[in-house]
Amino acid sequence: MVLKMTEDSPMMTVEVAYALPNGQVLLEIAVSQGTTAMDAIRQSGVLDKFPEIDLATSKVGIFSQVLGAKGLASADTYELKALDRVEIYRPLLLDPKEIRRRRAEQAKSKQKV
């Protein structure tokens, strides 16, 4: 369902995305003007489908830009624009530096064999 925003329509289409290890969920919803990123997450139903999402600790962004960082408004105050994609980020399992360190160690051990 795609809703197009017109001058006399206060509704707009946005997407809520949540990535899983085996794929991503992308929900398209219609929201009213003035809806915040956090409101859209709640309205999308993604929290019902994935109860493991903890909004108190999960980062939220718009098109890979983390809200509440680099001068952007927080997810509670950022007002969505038509066609925005709200992204819920899962916490990292390992620090990227630690992953690189482990790969380097494995590469060294393979060279010694």
C-alpha positions as CSV (number, residue, x, y, z in Angstrom):
1,M,0.0,0.0,0.0
2,V,1.5,3.3,-1.0
3,L,-0.1,6.6,0.1
4,K,1.0,9.7,-1.7
5,M,1.0,12.9,0.4
6,T,-1.0,15.7,-1.1
7,E,-1.6,19.2,0.2
8,D,-5.0,18.3,1.6
9,S,-3.8,14.9,3.1
10,P,-1.9,14.9,6.4
11,M,-0.9,11.3,5.9
12,M,2.5,10.1,4.5
13,T,4.2,6.8,3.9
14,V,7.3,5.8,5.9
15,E,9.1,2.5,6.4
16,V,10.2,0.8,9.6
17,A,13.2,-1.6,9.1
18,Y,14.6,-4.2,11.4
19,A,17.5,-6.4,10.3
20,L,18.0,-10.0,11.4
21,P,20.9,-12.3,10.8
22,N,19.0,-14.1,8.1
23,G,17.2,-11.2,6.5
24,Q,15.3,-8.0,7.1
25,V,11.8,-7.0,7.9
26,L,10.6,-3.9,6.1
27,L,7.2,-2.5,7.1
28,E,5.5,0.3,5.2
29,I,3.0,2.3,7.2
30,A,1.0,5.5,6.8
31,V,1.6,8.1,9.5
32,S,0.4,11.6,10.1
33,Q,2.6,14.6,9.8
34,G,4.5,15.3,13.0
35,T,5.0,11.6,13.8
36,T,8.3,10.9,15.5
37,A,10.6,8.0,14.6
38,M,9.7,6.3,18.0
39,D,6.0,6.8,17.3
40,A,6.4,5.1,13.9
41,I,8.2,2.1,15.5
42,R,5.4,1.6,17.9
43,Q,2.7,2.1,15.3
44,S,4.3,-0.4,12.9
45,G,3.8,-3.4,15.1
46,V,7.4,-4.5,14.8
47,L,7.7,-4.6,18.6
48,D,4.8,-7.2,18.7
49,K,6.6,-9.3,16.1
50,F,10.0,-9.1,17.8
51,P,9.6,-8.7,21.5
52,E,13.3,-9.0,22.0
53,I,13.7,-5.4,20.7
54,D,14.6,-3.2,23.6
55,L,14.0,0.4,22.6
56,A,15.8,1.6,25.8
57,T,19.1,0.2,24.5
58,S,18.6,-0.1,20.7
59,K,19.9,2.6,18.5
60,V,17.5,4.0,15.9
61,G,18.4,5.8,12.7
62,I,17.1,7.2,9.5
63,F,18.8,5.9,6.3
64,S,21.9,4.8,8.3
65,Q,22.2,8.1,10.2
66,V,21.9,7.3,14.0
67,L,19.4,9.6,15.6
68,G,20.6,11.4,18.7
69,A,24.2,11.5,17.3
70,K,26.1,14.0,15.2
71,G,23.6,16.8,15.9
72,L,20.5,14.9,14.8
73,A,17.4,14.9,17.0
74,S,16.7,11.9,19.2
75,A,14.2,9.2,18.0
76,D,11.7,10.7,20.5
77,T,11.8,14.1,18.9
78,Y,12.8,13.5,15.2
79,E,9.7,14.2,13.1
80,L,9.6,12.0,10.0
81,K,9.4,13.2,6.5
82,A,7.5,11.3,3.7
83,L,9.3,8.2,2.6
84,D,11.8,8.1,5.5
85,R,13.1,4.7,6.5
86,V,13.3,4.3,10.3
87,E,15.9,1.6,11.1
88,I,16.2,-0.3,14.4
89,Y,19.8,-1.4,15.0
90,R,20.6,-4.6,16.9
91,P,23.6,-4.4,19.3
92,L,26.9,-5.6,18.0
93,L,27.9,-9.1,19.2
94,L,31.6,-8.2,19.0
95,D,33.6,-5.0,18.6
96,P,34.8,-4.7,15.0
97,K,38.3,-4.1,16.3
98,E,38.2,-7.4,18.1
99,I,36.9,-9.2,15.0
100,R,39.9,-7.8,13.0
101,R,42.3,-8.9,15.7
102,R,41.0,-12.4,15.7
103,R,41.2,-12.7,11.9
104,A,44.8,-11.5,12.0
105,E,45.6,-14.1,14.6
106,Q,44.0,-16.8,12.5
107,A,45.9,-15.7,9.4
108,K,49.2,-15.8,11.3
109,S,48.5,-19.3,12.6
110,K,47.6,-20.5,9.1
111,Q,50.9,-19.1,7.7
112,K,52.9,-21.0,10.4
113,V,51.4,-24.4,9.3
